């Protein structure tokens, strides 16, 4: 069943409206498991805060140029932070 908020974009495949409720439920349940520690940059020896900021600024520019969904930018930055926390 399609949520009323998704009705205007139900035919746009980029929104995967038919799976939206399942995706949001999963994300809410697992969000804490897949979030980088907020202090990881203090332990990061390969890059600085400024280098990360330059990368995120560039990602925002790409995001705006290609008119991507906000979720795409959020997930991209989340993945980068999680990777940098581990490396």
Secondary structure by P-SEA (a helix, b strand, c coil): ccccccccccccccccccaaaaaaaaaaacccccccccccccccccccaaaaaaaaaaaaaaaaaacccaaaaaaaaaaaaaaaaac
